Amino acid sequence: MKLSLSKTAYALIIIVLGVLILKQGGFLFIPLAFAFIGVSFYLKPVQWLESKGFNSFWSIFTPLVTGSIIIFFAGYFMVSQIVGVAKSMDSDVNIDNASGKIAEFFNDKVPDGMMSVDKEEVSESMKNMLGNLGMPLIGGTFKATGWVVSNGILALVFTFLILLYRKGIADIITHLGSKANAKEHTELLLRLTKTGQQYMSGLGLLIVILTTLYTIAFYAFGLKYSLVFAFVAATLAIIPYIGTTLGASLPVIYAYITYDNHYIALGLIGCIVLIQSLEGNFLTPKIVGGSMKLNPLASLMALVIGNYIWGLAGMILFLPLAAMARIVIKEIEPLKPLAELSGEKITNTD
């Protein structure tokens, strides 16, 4: 196998420049990427309204406004709940009891004479940590809300314009290159749109199911703010490995430092493990897995690259974008092995 140094150098230069452009142009590309995925989600309602005789403007405007109103009220409720959790840190958290348990655990495990953990020192450290957590959490919540609103408005504008001019955009894309390939380009564009629709609808359904299951489990154990913890855990579940761990840790930690009965925290751990097993082995493969068709290695790489380029937004966006990119790569003969490598079925060779 001969390796062309010049072609390799050109490929590396293109990759580096592409990463730099995406990273520096995040202010434009992030809302544009959300709009691209949003188009896949809103396309069916728009086409349905157009088939009923509505003109293009109202067919697009109506579902966009309806979806925005639902997201706004849901977001407002969640922000108010997060602020409530932050404010409750000072009044509800049983620092002395939790710190006593921690000190007792370490002192029992560590041999006498080597190290001793003082309950008062642990209690003071936890009070300082939690005391400094409330306002930054509230401030961070409002800062994140401002970022979401500003980028959300821009994404809505992009979504509206892409849907309005979608036929012209599709004609341009399908006629790129020779006319003989127009049919292939049309089929490719349809598969990309279908992948986006399946991913967004499947992801929304998965979050709703997980939120319902977590809310029932958390409420059964008497956890305050059950819905907000359930929604956060369900939303973070879309991020493999990291998100599921973080989403499960928050309610358990809150229950441990809030309630005297630590069996509540243990019960939550058991319920979370059960729900995550159901999600990983059944829900995600059946609901989202069919549209993603990415193996865990490819998914993890997409998360890492997305986090490096666009942060949290990249971790959310790069999963569906990677699935769509795989469809395009499969149509390029020299890159087909790369598409197979990222697929959910990798052939083992002995």
N, C-alpha and C positions, 0 to 999 in steps of 0.2 A: 504494500500500500504506500503510494507516494503522497507526501504531504507538501503542499505548496505553501512556502513561507509567506509569500506576498498575499495570497488569499486569506491565510490565517491572520496576518497582520491587519488586513482590511476589515475582516470580520470582528476582530477585537476592538478596532477603532470605532466601528459602527456601534457595537454593544456599549462601549464606554460613553460615547456621545449620546446614545439613546437614553442611558441611565441618567446622565447629567441633565439632559433636556427635560426628562420626566420629573426629576427631583426639583430642579429650579422652577419648572413651570407648573408646579402642583396647584397653584392658585387658579389655573385655567383647566388643567387636565383632570383634577379630582372631580369638580362638578360636571365636567363633560363626560367622564366615565360613569358617574352616577346617572346622568341623563341617558346614556346609551343603554344601561341596564333598565332604567325606568321606561324607556320606549318599549322594550320587550314586555314589560309588565302591563302597560296601558294600551298596547296595540289592539288586543282583542276587544276590550270595551269600546274603543274608538271605532273599530270596524263594525261592531254590532250597531252602534248608534247611527253610523253612516248608512247601514243597510236599512234602517228604519226611516230614512228620509231626512235626517238632520244634516245641515251643512257642515263642512270641515271644521270651521271655527268652534261651533258649539259642541260638536262631537268630541273635540279635544279638550275644550275648556271645562266641560262638565265633569268628566272623571278626574281631571287634574285638581280642580277645586275641591271636589268631594274627598279625594284621597288626602289632600293637604289639610282639610279641616279635621279629619279623623286623626291624622298624625299630630296635628297641633294640640288637640285636647288630650290625646294620650301622652304626648311629651310634657304638657303642662302638669298633668296628674303625677307623672313619674318624677319630675323635678321637685314638686311640692313634697312628695314622699321622701326623696333623698335628703331634702333640707330638714324634714322632720327627723330622719335617722341621725343626722349630724347634730341637731339640737338636743336629742335625747341622750347623747353621750355623757353629758354632765349629770343628768338626773337619774337615768335608768341603770347605768352601768355599775355593777357591784364590784368595785375595784378591790376592796379589802378581802372579800371572799375569794376572788379569782387569784389574787397575788398570794394568798395563804396556801391555796392548792398548789400553785407553781412552786413555791418555796418548799413545801412539804414533799413534793415529788422529787425535786433535786436532792434534798437532804437525805431522803430514803435511798436513793440510787448511788450517791457518792459516798465512799467510805469515810468514816470519822477521821478528822485530822487533815484531810486533803483540802476540802473546801466546804464552806458553809454559806448558804444563801439566806439572807435576812429578809423576813417578810415585809418589814417596814420599808426597806430599800426598794424591793420589787414594787410595792404599792405606790411609793412616791414616783418611781420611774414610769409606771403605767399611767398615773394621773397626769404627769407632765406630757407624755406622748399623746394621750387622748385629749387632753386640754388643748394641745396645739393642732389637733386634727380637725376639730369641728369647723372653724372658720375657713381654713384652707379648702376643706371639702365643699363647703357652700360656695366659696369663691371659684373653685375649679368647676363646679357644676354650672354656675352662671357663665363662666368663660367658655366652657364647652357648648353651652346652649347658644351663645352668641355666634360661635363658629358654625354650628349646625344651621342656624337660621340664615346667616349670610350665604353660605355655600348652598343651602337648600333652595333659596330663592333663585340663585343663578342656575342651579340644576333644573329647576322647574321651567325657567325661560328656555334653556337649551332643549329640554324635553318637548316643550310646546312647538318650537321651531322645527325640530327634527321630524316630529309627527306631521306637522303641516306640510313640509316639503319632502316627505318620505318617498313619494313616487318618483320625483325628479332625482333624488339622491340614489334610489335603487336603480334607476335607468342608467345613471352615470357609472355606478359600480359594475353592473352586469355587462356593460359594453366596454369595459377596460380591456385592452388588448385586442385580439382578433375577434371578429363576429362569430367565428366558429365556436368560441368558448363562452358565448353569451349564456347559453343554456346551463353550462356547468357553473358559471358565476351565480346565476339565479338560484340554482339548487343549493349552492354553498350559503348564500345569503339567507335562504329560508331555514336551513339547518342552524345557522347562528341565532336567528330570531327565536326558533323553537327552543334552543338550549337556554337562552335568556329567560324565556317565559316559564319553562319548567323549573329553572333554578329559583326564580323569584317567588313563584307560587308555592313551590315545595318548601322554600325557606320560611315563608310567612306561615304556612300551615304547621311546620315543625315548631316554630317559636310559640304559636298559640297552644299547641298540644302540650309542650314542655311547661309553659307558664301555668296551664291548668293543673297539670300533675304536681308541680312544685308547690303551687298555692294550696292545694288540698293537703299535701303532706305537711307543709309548714304550719298551716292553720290548725291542723289536727294536734300538733304539739304546742299550740298556744304562742307561736312566735309572732311578736309584733311586726308590723310592716311586712306581712307575709307576701303580699302581692308584689311589692317593689323588689324584695329579695328573689322572688320567683322569676320575675321578668328579667332581672339582671342575669341570673343564672342561665335562663333559657336563651337570652341573647348572646351571652358569651360562649354558649355551647357551639355556635357556628364556627368558632376558632378551635380547631382540634387541639387536644392535649392541654395547651396553656389555658384556653378559655374555660374548659370544663373544670379544671383544677381551681382556678381563681373563683369562678362562679359558685363552686361548692364550698369554698373556704369562708366566704363572707358571712353567710347565715350561721354557720357552725361557730365561728369566732364570736359573733354577736351574741348568740345564745349562751355560749360558755361564760362570757364576762358579764352577762345581764342577769341570768337566773341562778338561784342557789342550787337548784336541782340540775346537776350536770348530766343526768341521764337524758335530759332533753337534747343536749348536744350530741350524745351518742345515738339517740333515736334519729336525729336529723341525718347523721352520717349514714346510717343504715338505709334510710329512705332515698338519700341522694345516690348512693351506690346502686340501689335497685333501679332507680329511674335512669341513671346514666347507662347501665347495662342494657336496659330496654331501648334507650335511644341509640346506642352504638351498634347493637346487634340487629335491631329491627326497624326502628323509625327512620333513622338517617339513610340506611341502604335502600329502603323501600320508597321513601318520599323524595329525598334529595339525591341519593347516590346514583340513580338512573340518569339524571341530567348532568351530573358532574363527570362521572367516569374517569376520575383521577385517583391514582393510588396514594397511600399515605405519604410516600416519599415526595411525590410531586406536589401534593397539597402543602406539606411542611416547607418545601422550598419556595412555593408561591407566597406563603405567609412571611417567611424570613425576608425575601426580596421586597415584598410589598411593605413590610414594616420599615425597611431601610429607606425606601424611596418616599413613601407617603405616610408613614406612621400607622396609626390605628385605621385610618381610612384605607390605606393600602392593604392591610390585613383583611379587611372586609371585601375590597374590590378585586383583589388579585385572584381569589378563588374562582369566581365566575369568569373573569377575563382569561384565566389560564385554561379553563374548560373550552372557551370559545377559540382561544389561540390553537388549542390542540386540533380542533376541527379544520382550521386553515392549514396547519402543518401537515395534516394527513393528505392534503391535496397536492403537496409539493413532494415529488418523488424522492429527491435526495434526503429529505427530512422525515420521511415516514418512520424510520427506526426510532427517531426521537419521540414521535407521537406514540409509538408502541411502548416505549420505555416509560412514558408518563401515564399510560393507561392502567386500568384496574386489573388487567390480565397480562402478566409478564411471563413469557414462555421460559421455562427452565431448561437449560441445555447441560447435558452431562458431559 
